[in-house]
Amino acid sequence: MSADKHAANLTALSQALEALRANAVGVAAFCTQARAQDALLAALPPRFCEVWLGLLDRLESSALFSEESCSFSQSALLDNLAMWLQKAGEKLDK
């Protein structure tokens, strides 16, 4: 898959993350889209995939609980997803 396609996928994920932050889409819809990025994840080192899937697992778990009862902050998870997207873009640009 081309670098342009990977960049487009990263942009789409960034937009979906912003939609999630704005409550325009739900966690389940975001995670479905985020988990469907096999080609993008395959283009990155294996550790990127491990971290991405771990963040998505925690995000899905956090959606089951209120912010107060969850052992981790959903807003912090969203920040970490945004940072992952940035780092993935930097890695693909190298």
PDB file with one MODEL, atoms N, CA, C and O in Angstrom:
MODEL        1
ATOM      1  N   MET A   1       0.849  -1.181   0.000  1.00  0.00           N
ATOM      2  CA  MET A   1       0.000   0.000   0.000  1.00  0.00           C
ATOM      3  C   MET A   1       0.888   1.234   0.000  1.00  0.00           C
ATOM      4  O   MET A   1       1.947   1.241   0.628  1.00  0.00           O
ATOM      5  N   SER A   2       0.468   2.258  -0.688  1.00  0.00           N
ATOM      6  CA  SER A   2       1.292   3.453  -0.857  1.00  0.00           C
ATOM      7  C   SER A   2       1.296   4.327   0.392  1.00  0.00           C
ATOM      8  O   SER A   2       0.407   4.252   1.240  1.00  0.00           O
ATOM      9  N   ALA A   3       2.327   5.155   0.470  1.00  0.00           N
ATOM     10  CA  ALA A   3       2.441   6.098   1.576  1.00  0.00           C
ATOM     11  C   ALA A   3       1.265   7.062   1.589  1.00  0.00           C
ATOM     12  O   ALA A   3       0.809   7.479   2.653  1.00  0.00           O
ATOM     13  N   ASP A   4       0.770   7.417   0.395  1.00  0.00           N
ATOM     14  CA  ASP A   4      -0.390   8.321   0.318  1.00  0.00           C
ATOM     15  C   ASP A   4      -1.624   7.689   0.958  1.00  0.00           C
ATOM     16  O   ASP A   4      -2.391   8.358   1.650  1.00  0.00           O
ATOM     17  N   LYS A   5      -1.803   6.390   0.716  1.00  0.00           N
ATOM     18  CA  LYS A   5      -2.955   5.690   1.293  1.00  0.00           C
ATOM     19  C   LYS A   5      -2.834   5.626   2.811  1.00  0.00           C
ATOM     20  O   LYS A   5      -3.820   5.805   3.525  1.00  0.00           O
ATOM     21  N   HIS A   6      -1.613   5.367   3.306  1.00  0.00           N
ATOM     22  CA  HIS A   6      -1.398   5.347   4.757  1.00  0.00           C
ATOM     23  C   HIS A   6      -1.677   6.727   5.354  1.00  0.00           C
ATOM     24  O   HIS A   6      -2.298   6.837   6.411  1.00  0.00           O
ATOM     25  N   ALA A   7      -1.219   7.767   4.680  1.00  0.00           N
ATOM     26  CA  ALA A   7      -1.467   9.128   5.162  1.00  0.00           C
ATOM     27  C   ALA A   7      -2.965   9.416   5.182  1.00  0.00           C
ATOM     28  O   ALA A   7      -3.464  10.045   6.115  1.00  0.00           O
ATOM     29  N   ALA A   8      -3.679   8.964   4.164  1.00  0.00           N
ATOM     30  CA  ALA A   8      -5.132   9.158   4.119  1.00  0.00           C
ATOM     31  C   ALA A   8      -5.812   8.408   5.258  1.00  0.00           C
ATOM     32  O   ALA A   8      -6.759   8.913   5.862  1.00  0.00           O
ATOM     33  N   ASN A   9      -5.328   7.200   5.551  1.00  0.00           N
ATOM     34  CA  ASN A   9      -5.906   6.434   6.660  1.00  0.00           C
ATOM     35  C   ASN A   9      -5.650   7.115   7.993  1.00  0.00           C
ATOM     36  O   ASN A   9      -6.534   7.160   8.849  1.00  0.00           O
ATOM     37  N   LEU A  10      -4.440   7.649   8.176  1.00  0.00           N
ATOM     38  CA  LEU A  10      -4.133   8.377   9.407  1.00  0.00           C
ATOM     39  C   LEU A  10      -5.007   9.616   9.544  1.00  0.00           C
ATOM     40  O   LEU A  10      -5.482   9.926  10.636  1.00  0.00           O
ATOM     41  N   THR A  11      -5.219  10.322   8.445  1.00  0.00           N
ATOM     42  CA  THR A  11      -6.084  11.502   8.468  1.00  0.00           C
ATOM     43  C   THR A  11      -7.514  11.115   8.826  1.00  0.00           C
ATOM     44  O   THR A  11      -8.162  11.783   9.633  1.00  0.00           O
ATOM     45  N   ALA A  12      -8.001  10.039   8.227  1.00  0.00           N
ATOM     46  CA  ALA A  12      -9.361   9.577   8.522  1.00  0.00           C
ATOM     47  C   ALA A  12      -9.496   9.181   9.993  1.00  0.00           C
ATOM     48  O   ALA A  12     -10.514   9.471  10.623  1.00  0.00           O
ATOM     49  N   LEU A  13      -8.486   8.526  10.534  1.00  0.00           N
ATOM     50  CA  LEU A  13      -8.516   8.151  11.949  1.00  0.00           C
ATOM     51  C   LEU A  13      -8.463   9.380  12.847  1.00  0.00           C
ATOM     52  O   LEU A  13      -9.143   9.430  13.872  1.00  0.00           O
ATOM     53  N   SER A  14      -7.669  10.357  12.474  1.00  0.00           N
ATOM     54  CA  SER A  14      -7.602  11.605  13.254  1.00  0.00           C
ATOM     55  C   SER A  14      -8.952  12.304  13.257  1.00  0.00           C
ATOM     56  O   SER A  14      -9.392  12.807  14.291  1.00  0.00           O
ATOM     57  N   GLN A  15      -9.609  12.336  12.106  1.00  0.00           N
ATOM     58  CA  GLN A  15     -10.936  12.948  12.014  1.00  0.00           C
ATOM     59  C   GLN A  15     -11.954  12.168  12.831  1.00  0.00           C
ATOM     60  O   GLN A  15     -12.809  12.760  13.490  1.00  0.00           O
ATOM     61  N   ALA A  16     -11.867  10.847  12.792  1.00  0.00           N
ATOM     62  CA  ALA A  16     -12.781  10.022  13.583  1.00  0.00           C
ATOM     63  C   ALA A  16     -12.537  10.226  15.072  1.00  0.00           C
ATOM     64  O   ALA A  16     -13.483  10.226  15.859  1.00  0.00           O
ATOM     65  N   LEU A  17     -11.285  10.399  15.463  1.00  0.00           N
ATOM     66  CA  LEU A  17     -10.964  10.658  16.866  1.00  0.00           C
ATOM     67  C   LEU A  17     -11.542  11.994  17.312  1.00  0.00           C
ATOM     68  O   LEU A  17     -12.073  12.105  18.417  1.00  0.00           O
ATOM     69  N   GLU A  18     -11.440  13.005  16.462  1.00  0.00           N
ATOM     70  CA  GLU A  18     -12.021  14.302  16.794  1.00  0.00           C
ATOM     71  C   GLU A  18     -13.553  14.202  16.878  1.00  0.00           C
ATOM     72  O   GLU A  18     -14.168  14.844  17.729  1.00  0.00           O
ATOM     73  N   ALA A  19     -14.154  13.414  16.015  1.00  0.00           N
ATOM     74  CA  ALA A  19     -15.601  13.196  16.075  1.00  0.00           C
ATOM     75  C   ALA A  19     -15.976  12.492  17.373  1.00  0.00           C
ATOM     76  O   ALA A  19     -17.008  12.799  17.971  1.00  0.00           O
ATOM     77  N   LEU A  20     -15.150  11.555  17.811  1.00  0.00           N
ATOM     78  CA  LEU A  20     -15.392  10.869  19.082  1.00  0.00           C
ATOM     79  C   LEU A  20     -15.296  11.852  20.239  1.00  0.00           C
ATOM     80  O   LEU A  20     -16.134  11.838  21.142  1.00  0.00           O
ATOM     81  N   ARG A  21     -14.279  12.704  20.215  1.00  0.00           N
ATOM     82  CA  ARG A  21     -14.136  13.724  21.275  1.00  0.00           C
ATOM     83  C   ARG A  21     -15.353  14.647  21.328  1.00  0.00           C
ATOM     84  O   ARG A  21     -15.755  15.098  22.401  1.00  0.00           O
ATOM     85  N   ALA A  22     -15.937  14.925  20.152  1.00  0.00           N
ATOM     86  CA  ALA A  22     -17.089  15.826  20.077  1.00  0.00           C
ATOM     87  C   ALA A  22     -18.416  15.084  20.288  1.00  0.00           C
ATOM     88  O   ALA A  22     -19.491  15.669  20.154  1.00  0.00           O
ATOM     89  N   ASN A  23     -18.327  13.799  20.617  1.00  0.00           N
ATOM     90  CA  ASN A  23     -19.512  12.957  20.815  1.00  0.00           C
ATOM     91  C   ASN A  23     -20.368  12.832  19.563  1.00  0.00           C
ATOM     92  O   ASN A  23     -21.569  12.578  19.652  1.00  0.00           O
ATOM     93  N   ALA A  24     -19.754  13.010  18.396  1.00  0.00           N
ATOM     94  CA  ALA A  24     -20.475  12.857  17.128  1.00  0.00           C
ATOM     95  C   ALA A  24     -20.518  11.392  16.693  1.00  0.00           C
ATOM     96  O   ALA A  24     -21.388  10.992  15.920  1.00  0.00           O
ATOM     97  N   VAL A  25     -19.580  10.603  17.192  1.00  0.00           N
ATOM     98  CA  VAL A  25     -19.590   9.153  16.980  1.00  0.00           C
ATOM     99  C   VAL A  25     -19.332   8.493  18.326  1.00  0.00           C
ATOM    100  O   VAL A  25     -18.783   9.110  19.239  1.00  0.00           O
ATOM    101  N   GLY A  26     -19.725   7.257  18.434  1.00  0.00           N
ATOM    102  CA  GLY A  26     -19.526   6.524  19.671  1.00  0.00           C
ATOM    103  C   GLY A  26     -18.210   5.761  19.679  1.00  0.00           C
ATOM    104  O   GLY A  26     -17.530   5.642  18.660  1.00  0.00           O
ATOM    105  N   VAL A  27     -17.876   5.254  20.842  1.00  0.00           N
ATOM    106  CA  VAL A  27     -16.646   4.479  21.010  1.00  0.00           C
ATOM    107  C   VAL A  27     -16.664   3.245  20.109  1.00  0.00           C
ATOM    108  O   VAL A  27     -15.657   2.927  19.476  1.00  0.00           O
ATOM    109  N   ALA A  28     -17.787   2.558  20.047  1.00  0.00           N
ATOM    110  CA  ALA A  28     -17.857   1.331  19.242  1.00  0.00           C
ATOM    111  C   ALA A  28     -17.593   1.618  17.767  1.00  0.00           C
ATOM    112  O   ALA A  28     -16.860   0.874  17.116  1.00  0.00           O
ATOM    113  N   ALA A  29     -18.179   2.682  17.236  1.00  0.00           N
ATOM    114  CA  ALA A  29     -17.974   3.030  15.825  1.00  0.00           C
ATOM    115  C   ALA A  29     -16.513   3.410  15.575  1.00  0.00           C
ATOM    116  O   ALA A  29     -15.921   3.003  14.576  1.00  0.00           O
ATOM    117  N   PHE A  30     -15.942   4.187  16.484  1.00  0.00           N
ATOM    118  CA  PHE A  30     -14.539   4.563  16.327  1.00  0.00           C
ATOM    119  C   PHE A  30     -13.649   3.331  16.363  1.00  0.00           C
ATOM    120  O   PHE A  30     -12.769   3.176  15.516  1.00  0.00           O
ATOM    121  N   CYS A  31     -13.868   2.460  17.329  1.00  0.00           N
ATOM    122  CA  CYS A  31     -13.014   1.274  17.473  1.00  0.00           C
ATOM    123  C   CYS A  31     -13.154   0.331  16.286  1.00  0.00           C
ATOM    124  O   CYS A  31     -12.179  -0.300  15.878  1.00  0.00           O
ATOM    125  N   THR A  32     -14.345   0.231  15.733  1.00  0.00           N
ATOM    126  CA  THR A  32     -14.525  -0.599  14.540  1.00  0.00           C
ATOM    127  C   THR A  32     -13.663  -0.071  13.402  1.00  0.00           C
ATOM    128  O   THR A  32     -12.972  -0.838  12.733  1.00  0.00           O
ATOM    129  N   GLN A  33     -13.706   1.227  13.187  1.00  0.00           N
ATOM    130  CA  GLN A  33     -12.883   1.836  12.142  1.00  0.00           C
ATOM    131  C   GLN A  33     -11.400   1.681  12.471  1.00  0.00           C
ATOM    132  O   GLN A  33     -10.600   1.356  11.594  1.00  0.00           O
ATOM    133  N   ALA A  34     -11.041   1.906  13.703  1.00  0.00           N
ATOM    134  CA  ALA A  34      -9.634   1.859  14.110  1.00  0.00           C
ATOM    135  C   ALA A  34      -9.053   0.455  14.021  1.00  0.00           C
ATOM    136  O   ALA A  34      -7.875   0.290  13.705  1.00  0.00           O
ATOM    137  N   ARG A  35      -9.860  -0.545  14.293  1.00  0.00           N
ATOM    138  CA  ARG A  35      -9.378  -1.927  14.235  1.00  0.00           C
ATOM    139  C   ARG A  35      -9.291  -2.450  12.797  1.00  0.00           C
ATOM    140  O   ARG A  35      -8.680  -3.491  12.557  1.00  0.00           O
ATOM    141  N   ALA A  36      -9.886  -1.748  11.853  1.00  0.00           N
ATOM    142  CA  ALA A  36      -9.908  -2.189  10.460  1.00  0.00           C
ATOM    143  C   ALA A  36      -8.713  -1.669   9.663  1.00  0.00           C
ATOM    144  O   ALA A  36      -8.762  -1.631   8.433  1.00  0.00           O
ATOM    145  N   GLN A  37      -7.661  -1.276  10.333  1.00  0.00           N
ATOM    146  CA  GLN A  37      -6.503  -0.661   9.686  1.00  0.00           C
ATOM    147  C   GLN A  37      -5.346  -1.647   9.533  1.00  0.00           C
ATOM    148  O   GLN A  37      -4.205  -1.314   9.851  1.00  0.00           O
ATOM    149  N   ASP A  38      -5.626  -2.836   9.057  1.00  0.00           N
ATOM    150  CA  ASP A  38      -4.603  -3.885   8.955  1.00  0.00           C
ATOM    151  C   ASP A  38      -3.405  -3.453   8.108  1.00  0.00           C
ATOM    152  O   ASP A  38      -2.261  -3.665   8.509  1.00  0.00           O
ATOM    153  N   ALA A  39      -3.653  -2.858   6.957  1.00  0.00           N
ATOM    154  CA  ALA A  39      -2.553  -2.467   6.066  1.00  0.00           C
ATOM    155  C   ALA A  39      -1.699  -1.378   6.714  1.00  0.00           C
ATOM    156  O   ALA A  39      -0.471  -1.417   6.629  1.00  0.00           O
ATOM    157  N   LEU A  40      -2.332  -0.427   7.349  1.00  0.00           N
ATOM    158  CA  LEU A  40      -1.591   0.638   8.034  1.00  0.00           C
ATOM    159  C   LEU A  40      -0.733   0.047   9.145  1.00  0.00           C
ATOM    160  O   LEU A  40       0.451   0.367   9.252  1.00  0.00           O
ATOM    161  N   LEU A  41      -1.320  -0.809   9.968  1.00  0.00           N
ATOM    162  CA  LEU A  41      -0.575  -1.403  11.073  1.00  0.00           C
ATOM    163  C   LEU A  41       0.571  -2.283  10.573  1.00  0.00           C
ATOM    164  O   LEU A  41       1.633  -2.332  11.194  1.00  0.00           O
ATOM    165  N   ALA A  42       0.360  -2.969   9.465  1.00  0.00           N
ATOM    166  CA  ALA A  42       1.405  -3.821   8.903  1.00  0.00           C
ATOM    167  C   ALA A  42       2.589  -3.005   8.390  1.00  0.00           C
ATOM    168  O   ALA A  42       3.705  -3.518   8.308  1.00  0.00           O
ATOM    169  N   ALA A  43       2.354  -1.743   8.047  1.00  0.00           N
ATOM    170  CA  ALA A  43       3.422  -0.879   7.535  1.00  0.00           C
ATOM    171  C   ALA A  43       4.281  -0.292   8.659  1.00  0.00           C
ATOM    172  O   ALA A  43       5.321   0.315   8.404  1.00  0.00           O
ATOM    173  N   LEU A  44       3.838  -0.478   9.893  1.00  0.00           N
ATOM    174  CA  LEU A  44       4.545   0.068  11.052  1.00  0.00           C
ATOM    175  C   LEU A  44       5.254  -1.056  11.810  1.00  0.00           C
ATOM    176  O   LEU A  44       4.917  -2.228  11.639  1.00  0.00           O
ATOM    177  N   PRO A  45       6.233  -0.705  12.647  1.00  0.00           N
ATOM    178  CA  PRO A  45       6.874  -1.731  13.483  1.00  0.00           C
ATOM    179  C   PRO A  45       5.833  -2.429  14.373  1.00  0.00           C
ATOM    180  O   PRO A  45       4.833  -1.814  14.743  1.00  0.00           O
ATOM    181  N   PRO A  46       6.055  -3.693  14.716  1.00  0.00           N
ATOM    182  CA  PRO A  46       5.077  -4.462  15.497  1.00  0.00           C
ATOM    183  C   PRO A  46       4.641  -3.793  16.793  1.00  0.00           C
ATOM    184  O   PRO A  46       3.491  -3.943  17.206  1.00  0.00           O
ATOM    185  N   ARG A  47       5.527  -3.069  17.433  1.00  0.00           N
ATOM    186  CA  ARG A  47       5.186  -2.412  18.707  1.00  0.00           C
ATOM    187  C   ARG A  47       4.048  -1.408  18.518  1.00  0.00           C
ATOM    188  O   ARG A  47       3.233  -1.228  19.423  1.00  0.00           O
ATOM    189  N   PHE A  48       3.980  -0.758  17.363  1.00  0.00           N
ATOM    190  CA  PHE A  48       2.893   0.187  17.107  1.00  0.00           C
ATOM    191  C   PHE A  48       1.549  -0.526  17.159  1.00  0.00           C
ATOM    192  O   PHE A  48       0.588  -0.007  17.726  1.00  0.00           O
ATOM    193  N   CYS A  49       1.484  -1.698  16.574  1.00  0.00           N
ATOM    194  CA  CYS A  49       0.243  -2.475  16.572  1.00  0.00           C
ATOM    195  C   CYS A  49      -0.146  -2.857  17.996  1.00  0.00           C
ATOM    196  O   CYS A  49      -1.306  -2.721  18.384  1.00  0.00           O
ATOM    197  N   GLU A  50       0.819  -3.334  18.774  1.00  0.00           N
ATOM    198  CA  GLU A  50       0.553  -3.718  20.166  1.00  0.00           C
ATOM    199  C   GLU A  50      -0.016  -2.551  20.962  1.00  0.00           C
ATOM    200  O   GLU A  50      -1.001  -2.701  21.685  1.00  0.00           O
ATOM    201  N   VAL A  51       0.608  -1.400  20.825  1.00  0.00           N
ATOM    202  CA  VAL A  51       0.167  -0.218  21.576  1.00  0.00           C
ATOM    203  C   VAL A  51      -1.222   0.216  21.109  1.00  0.00           C
ATOM    204  O   VAL A  51      -2.091   0.496  21.934  1.00  0.00           O
ATOM    205  N   TRP A  52      -1.437   0.274  19.793  1.00  0.00           N
ATOM    206  CA  TRP A  52      -2.724   0.697  19.233  1.00  0.00           C
ATOM    207  C   TRP A  52      -3.849  -0.192  19.739  1.00  0.00           C
ATOM    208  O   TRP A  52      -4.873   0.303  20.212  1.00  0.00           O
ATOM    209  N   LEU A  53      -3.662  -1.494  19.641  1.00  0.00           N
ATOM    210  CA  LEU A  53      -4.708  -2.424  20.059  1.00  0.00           C
ATOM    211  C   LEU A  53      -4.936  -2.361  21.573  1.00  0.00           C
ATOM    212  O   LEU A  53      -6.066  -2.504  22.039  1.00  0.00           O
ATOM    213  N   GLY A  54      -3.877  -2.150  22.327  1.00  0.00           N
ATOM    214  CA  GLY A  54      -4.018  -1.990  23.772  1.00  0.00           C
ATOM    215  C   GLY A  54      -4.819  -0.746  24.132  1.00  0.00           C
ATOM    216  O   GLY A  54      -5.672  -0.786  25.020  1.00  0.00           O
ATOM    217  N   LEU A  55      -4.547   0.354  23.445  1.00  0.00           N
ATOM    218  CA  LEU A  55      -5.305   1.586  23.674  1.00  0.00           C
ATOM    219  C   LEU A  55      -6.775   1.392  23.318  1.00  0.00           C
ATOM    220  O   LEU A  55      -7.658   1.851  24.042  1.00  0.00           O
ATOM    221  N   LEU A  56      -7.035   0.715  22.208  1.00  0.00           N
ATOM    222  CA  LEU A  56      -8.419   0.474  21.806  1.00  0.00           C
ATOM    223  C   LEU A  56      -9.137  -0.426  22.808  1.00  0.00           C
ATOM    224  O   LEU A  56     -10.307  -0.197  23.114  1.00  0.00           O
ATOM    225  N   ASP A  57      -8.453  -1.441  23.319  1.00  0.00           N
ATOM    226  CA  ASP A  57      -9.051  -2.316  24.335  1.00  0.00           C
ATOM    227  C   ASP A  57      -9.447  -1.512  25.565  1.00  0.00           C
ATOM    228  O   ASP A  57     -10.545  -1.678  26.095  1.00  0.00           O
ATOM    229  N   ARG A  58      -8.549  -0.639  26.018  1.00  0.00           N
ATOM    230  CA  ARG A  58      -8.850   0.183  27.199  1.00  0.00           C
ATOM    231  C   ARG A  58      -9.968   1.172  26.921  1.00  0.00           C
ATOM    232  O   ARG A  58     -10.802   1.431  27.788  1.00  0.00           O
ATOM    233  N   LEU A  59      -9.989   1.728  25.709  1.00  0.00           N
ATOM    234  CA  LEU A  59     -11.057   2.661  25.355  1.00  0.00           C
ATOM    235  C   LEU A  59     -12.412   1.957  25.383  1.00  0.00           C
ATOM    236  O   LEU A  59     -13.384   2.479  25.928  1.00  0.00           O
ATOM    237  N   GLU A  60     -12.463   0.779  24.796  1.00  0.00           N
ATOM    238  CA  GLU A  60     -13.717   0.018  24.806  1.00  0.00           C
ATOM    239  C   GLU A  60     -14.138  -0.326  26.235  1.00  0.00           C
ATOM    240  O   GLU A  60     -15.322  -0.260  26.566  1.00  0.00           O
ATOM    241  N   SER A  61     -13.184  -0.687  27.072  1.00  0.00           N
ATOM    242  CA  SER A  61     -13.496  -0.984  28.474  1.00  0.00           C
ATOM    243  C   SER A  61     -13.979   0.255  29.207  1.00  0.00           C
ATOM    244  O   SER A  61     -14.909   0.185  30.011  1.00  0.00           O
ATOM    245  N   SER A  62     -13.348   1.391  28.929  1.00  0.00           N
ATOM    246  CA  SER A  62     -13.731   2.621  29.622  1.00  0.00           C
ATOM    247  C   SER A  62     -15.143   3.044  29.266  1.00  0.00           C
ATOM    248  O   SER A  62     -15.814   3.701  30.063  1.00  0.00           O
ATOM    249  N   ALA A  63     -15.599   2.677  28.084  1.00  0.00           N
ATOM    250  CA  ALA A  63     -16.953   3.049  27.665  1.00  0.00           C
ATOM    251  C   ALA A  63     -18.016   2.319  28.474  1.00  0.00           C
ATOM    252  O   ALA A  63     -19.177   2.728  28.487  1.00  0.00           O
ATOM    253  N   LEU A  64     -17.632   1.252  29.142  1.00  0.00           N
ATOM    254  CA  LEU A  64     -18.585   0.473  29.937  1.00  0.00           C
ATOM    255  C   LEU A  64     -18.828   1.072  31.314  1.00  0.00           C
ATOM    256  O   LEU A  64     -19.770   0.687  32.006  1.00  0.00           O
ATOM    257  N   PHE A  65     -17.980   2.014  31.711  1.00  0.00           N
ATOM    258  CA  PHE A  65     -18.045   2.584  33.044  1.00  0.00           C
ATOM    259  C   PHE A  65     -18.118   4.096  32.977  1.00  0.00           C
ATOM    260  O   PHE A  65     -17.782   4.708  31.962  1.00  0.00           O
ATOM    261  N   SER A  66     -18.563   4.689  34.076  1.00  0.00           N
ATOM    262  CA  SER A  66     -18.511   6.147  34.152  1.00  0.00           C
ATOM    263  C   SER A  66     -17.057   6.553  34.360  1.00  0.00           C
ATOM    264  O   SER A  66     -16.241   5.743  34.800  1.00  0.00           O
ATOM    265  N   GLU A  67     -16.735   7.789  34.049  1.00  0.00           N
ATOM    266  CA  GLU A  67     -15.363   8.293  34.159  1.00  0.00           C
ATOM    267  C   GLU A  67     -14.820   8.073  35.574  1.00  0.00           C
ATOM    268  O   GLU A  67     -13.642   7.756  35.738  1.00  0.00           O
ATOM    269  N   GLU A  68     -15.666   8.239  36.598  1.00  0.00           N
ATOM    270  CA  GLU A  68     -15.214   8.143  37.975  1.00  0.00           C
ATOM    271  C   GLU A  68     -14.908   6.707  38.387  1.00  0.00           C
ATOM    272  O   GLU A  68     -14.007   6.477  39.194  1.00  0.00           O
ATOM    273  N   SER A  69     -15.642   5.739  37.844  1.00  0.00           N
ATOM    274  CA  SER A  69     -15.453   4.362  38.289  1.00  0.00           C
ATOM    275  C   SER A  69     -14.411   3.614  37.480  1.00  0.00           C
ATOM    276  O   SER A  69     -14.058   2.484  37.816  1.00  0.00           O
ATOM    277  N   CYS A  70     -13.927   4.219  36.439  1.00  0.00           N
ATOM    278  CA  CYS A  70     -12.951   3.566  35.586  1.00  0.00           C
ATOM    279  C   CYS A  70     -11.544   3.812  36.142  1.00  0.00           C
ATOM    280  O   CYS A  70     -11.263   4.878  36.689  1.00  0.00           O
ATOM    281  N   SER A  71     -10.675   2.825  35.996  1.00  0.00           N
ATOM    282  CA  SER A  71      -9.334   2.962  36.556  1.00  0.00           C
ATOM    283  C   SER A  71      -8.421   3.831  35.695  1.00  0.00           C
ATOM    284  O   SER A  71      -7.294   4.124  36.095  1.00  0.00           O
ATOM    285  N   PHE A  72      -8.890   4.245  34.525  1.00  0.00           N
ATOM    286  CA  PHE A  72      -8.113   5.144  33.681  1.00  0.00           C
ATOM    287  C   PHE A  72      -9.045   6.137  33.012  1.00  0.00           C
ATOM    288  O   PHE A  72     -10.220   5.847  32.787  1.00  0.00           O
ATOM    289  N   SER A  73      -8.529   7.276  32.703  1.00  0.00           N
ATOM    290  CA  SER A  73      -9.305   8.380  32.154  1.00  0.00           C
ATOM    291  C   SER A  73      -9.532   8.203  30.655  1.00  0.00           C
ATOM    292  O   SER A  73      -8.590   7.972  29.898  1.00  0.00           O
ATOM    293  N   GLN A  74     -10.787   8.314  30.239  1.00  0.00           N
ATOM    294  CA  GLN A  74     -11.078   8.213  28.810  1.00  0.00           C
ATOM    295  C   GLN A  74     -10.444   9.373  28.051  1.00  0.00           C
ATOM    296  O   GLN A  74      -9.959   9.183  26.935  1.00  0.00           O
ATOM    297  N   SER A  75     -10.440  10.564  28.629  1.00  0.00           N
ATOM    298  CA  SER A  75      -9.825  11.697  27.939  1.00  0.00           C
ATOM    299  C   SER A  75      -8.322  11.480  27.781  1.00  0.00           C
ATOM    300  O   SER A  75      -7.751  11.881  26.766  1.00  0.00           O
ATOM    301  N   ALA A  76      -7.670  10.856  28.758  1.00  0.00           N
ATOM    302  CA  ALA A  76      -6.247  10.545  28.630  1.00  0.00           C
ATOM    303  C   ALA A  76      -6.022   9.501  27.538  1.00  0.00           C
ATOM    304  O   ALA A  76      -5.038   9.571  26.801  1.00  0.00           O
ATOM    305  N   LEU A  77      -6.927   8.540  27.436  1.00  0.00           N
ATOM    306  CA  LEU A  77      -6.833   7.546  26.367  1.00  0.00           C
ATOM    307  C   LEU A  77      -6.948   8.209  24.999  1.00  0.00           C
ATOM    308  O   LEU A  77      -6.213   7.864  24.074  1.00  0.00           O
ATOM    309  N   LEU A  78      -7.863   9.152  24.872  1.00  0.00           N
ATOM    310  CA  LEU A  78      -8.017   9.859  23.599  1.00  0.00           C
ATOM    311  C   LEU A  78      -6.765  10.660  23.274  1.00  0.00           C
ATOM    312  O   LEU A  78      -6.348  10.735  22.118  1.00  0.00           O
ATOM    313  N   ASP A  79      -6.171  11.256  24.295  1.00  0.00           N
ATOM    314  CA  ASP A  79      -4.906  11.980  24.099  1.00  0.00           C
ATOM    315  C   ASP A  79      -3.813  11.015  23.634  1.00  0.00           C
ATOM    316  O   ASP A  79      -3.018  11.351  22.756  1.00  0.00           O
ATOM    317  N   ASN A  80      -3.774   9.821  24.221  1.00  0.00           N
ATOM    318  CA  ASN A  80      -2.768   8.834  23.834  1.00  0.00           C
ATOM    319  C   ASN A  80      -3.004   8.323  22.418  1.00  0.00           C
ATOM    320  O   ASN A  80      -2.046   8.072  21.688  1.00  0.00           O
ATOM    321  N   LEU A  81      -4.249   8.167  22.024  1.00  0.00           N
ATOM    322  CA  LEU A  81      -4.550   7.772  20.648  1.00  0.00           C
ATOM    323  C   LEU A  81      -4.084   8.853  19.672  1.00  0.00           C
ATOM    324  O   LEU A  81      -3.528   8.546  18.617  1.00  0.00           O
ATOM    325  N   ALA A  82      -4.313  10.108  20.025  1.00  0.00           N
ATOM    326  CA  ALA A  82      -3.862  11.216  19.175  1.00  0.00           C
ATOM    327  C   ALA A  82      -2.341  11.228  19.060  1.00  0.00           C
ATOM    328  O   ALA A  82      -1.797  11.468  17.982  1.00  0.00           O
ATOM    329  N   MET A  83      -1.653  10.968  20.175  1.00  0.00           N
ATOM    330  CA  MET A  83      -0.200  10.928  20.147  1.00  0.00           C
ATOM    331  C   MET A  83       0.274   9.743  19.294  1.00  0.00           C
ATOM    332  O   MET A  83       1.250   9.871  18.554  1.00  0.00           O
ATOM    333  N   TRP A  84      -0.401   8.602  19.389  1.00  0.00           N
ATOM    334  CA  TRP A  84      -0.040   7.449  18.565  1.00  0.00           C
ATOM    335  C   TRP A  84      -0.170   7.798  17.087  1.00  0.00           C
ATOM    336  O   TRP A  84       0.710   7.469  16.291  1.00  0.00           O
ATOM    337  N   LEU A  85      -1.260   8.462  16.716  1.00  0.00           N
ATOM    338  CA  LEU A  85      -1.460   8.846  15.319  1.00  0.00           C
ATOM    339  C   LEU A  85      -0.335   9.759  14.839  1.00  0.00           C
ATOM    340  O   LEU A  85       0.155   9.614  13.719  1.00  0.00           O
ATOM    341  N   GLN A  86       0.066  10.690  15.683  1.00  0.00           N
ATOM    342  CA  GLN A  86       1.161  11.594  15.333  1.00  0.00           C
ATOM    343  C   GLN A  86       2.457  10.810  15.142  1.00  0.00           C
ATOM    344  O   GLN A  86       3.159  10.995  14.148  1.00  0.00           O
ATOM    345  N   LYS A  87       2.771   9.934  16.097  1.00  0.00           N
ATOM    346  CA  LYS A  87       4.016   9.143  16.025  1.00  0.00           C
ATOM    347  C   LYS A  87       3.994   8.200  14.833  1.00  0.00           C
ATOM    348  O   LYS A  87       5.022   8.003  14.185  1.00  0.00           O
ATOM    349  N   ALA A  88       2.845   7.615  14.534  1.00  0.00           N
ATOM    350  CA  ALA A  88       2.737   6.722  13.369  1.00  0.00           C
ATOM    351  C   ALA A  88       3.002   7.496  12.092  1.00  0.00           C
ATOM    352  O   ALA A  88       3.691   7.012  11.194  1.00  0.00           O
ATOM    353  N   GLY A  89       2.453   8.694  12.014  1.00  0.00           N
ATOM    354  CA  GLY A  89       2.696   9.533  10.833  1.00  0.00           C
ATOM    355  C   GLY A  89       4.166   9.863  10.686  1.00  0.00           C
ATOM    356  O   GLY A  89       4.709   9.830   9.582  1.00  0.00           O
ATOM    357  N   GLU A  90       4.817  10.184  11.803  1.00  0.00           N
ATOM    358  CA  GLU A  90       6.245  10.494  11.759  1.00  0.00           C
ATOM    359  C   GLU A  90       7.047   9.278  11.322  1.00  0.00           C
ATOM    360  O   GLU A  90       7.991   9.406  10.542  1.00  0.00           O
ATOM    361  N   LYS A  91       6.682   8.104  11.814  1.00  0.00           N
ATOM    362  CA  LYS A  91       7.403   6.881  11.470  1.00  0.00           C
ATOM    363  C   LYS A  91       7.236   6.549   9.980  1.00  0.00           C
ATOM    364  O   LYS A  91       8.188   6.129   9.322  1.00  0.00           O
ATOM    365  N   LEU A  92       6.041   6.738   9.467  1.00  0.00           N
ATOM    366  CA  LEU A  92       5.784   6.453   8.052  1.00  0.00           C
ATOM    367  C   LEU A  92       6.470   7.456   7.135  1.00  0.00           C
ATOM    368  O   LEU A  92       6.774   7.137   5.985  1.00  0.00           O
ATOM    369  N   ASP A  93       6.719   8.669   7.634  1.00  0.00           N
ATOM    370  CA  ASP A  93       7.392   9.692   6.841  1.00  0.00           C
ATOM    371  C   ASP A  93       8.888   9.443   6.712  1.00  0.00           C
ATOM    372  O   ASP A  93       9.540  10.008   5.834  1.00  0.00           O
ATOM    373  N   LYS A  94       9.430   8.605   7.579  1.00  0.00           N
ATOM    374  CA  LYS A  94      10.885   8.349   7.558  1.00  0.00           C
ATOM    375  C   LYS A  94      11.270   7.476   6.389  1.00  0.00           C
ATOM    376  O   LYS A  94      12.447   7.160   6.215  1.00  0.00           O
TER     377      LYS A  94
ENDMDL
END
